Amino acid sequence: MSELIHVYCDESCHLENDQMRAMVLGAVWCPATHRAMLARKIKALKKQYGLPPQFEIKWVKVSPGQLAFYRALLDLFFDEPLLHFRGLVVPNKQALNHGRFAQNHDDFYYKMWYLVLNRLIDPSQHYRIFLDIKDTQGQAKVTKLHDVLCSANYDFDRSVIEKIELVHSHDVLLLQLADLLIGAVGYVHRGLQESPAKLALVSYLRHRSGLRLEQSSLLKAEKFNLFVWRPQT
């Protein structure tokens, strides 16, 4: 029976000239009918660890004081069969040669999102995709991404990929979870070492995922699927 799936997408250091080496895209998804229940579980974790309801889950905010909460949040993700993640890493944007492939960085950006999302699209289901608002180009990106995905899946009436919309991450707990997961992956690929709390959380993610995070997961990994993209040589 067809089911509506909600997909929550976030991106880190995706701009061409932001002086950051690695670009990371990621999506957390679950059945739409369970999103409220999953949000309640996250809210309960906040209360359990003494955090206010308005506390926003973000990788940049990981600190020693909240480390136990963030570990518990990773446990919730890995122990909850309804939650899934797929991430993509471009380890070194400076090594990209867009001219060789007659593309610009925007073209490349949409190709990477296609690689993230197309693998999780099942034509027998239908999807609503939510993307964090980051800049003034957001609506144009959403329109283009929707066109690309629908064309790739012959979804010309948009009955499979129903909608892609921009949302504010501070309003959507599962989008905040995506931010946390791509943040940890990005920390590894940028070779950062400054924060003991972030290093501890990376170590815990490695433990729970069974991955080193430097390489791709198995292609068919369902729970935590990671693709480390390499340019053609």
Sequence and secondary structure as in RCSB ss.txt:
>XXXX:A:sequence
MSELIHVYCDESCHLENDQMRAMVLGAVWCPATHRAMLARKIKALKKQYGLPPQFEIKWVKVSPGQLAFYRALLD
LFFDEPLLHFRGLVVPNKQALNHGRFAQNHDDFYYKMWYLVLNRLIDPSQHYRIFLDIKDTQGQAKVTKLHDVLC
SANYDFDRSVIEKIELVHSHDVLLLQLADLLIGAVGYVHRGLQESPAKLALVSYLRHRSGLRLEQSSLLKAEKFN
LFVWRPQT
>XXXX:A:secstr
   EEEEEEEEES STTSS S EEEEEEEEEGGGHHHHHHHHHHHHHHTT  TT    GGG  GGGHHHHHHHHH
HHHH TT EEEEEEES GGG  GGGGT  HHHHHHHHHHHHHHTT  TTSEEEEEEE  STTHHHHHHHHHHHHH
HHTT TT SSEEEEEEE GGG HHHHHHHHHHHHHHHHHTT  S HHHHHHHHHHHHHHT  SSS   TT SSEE
EEE     
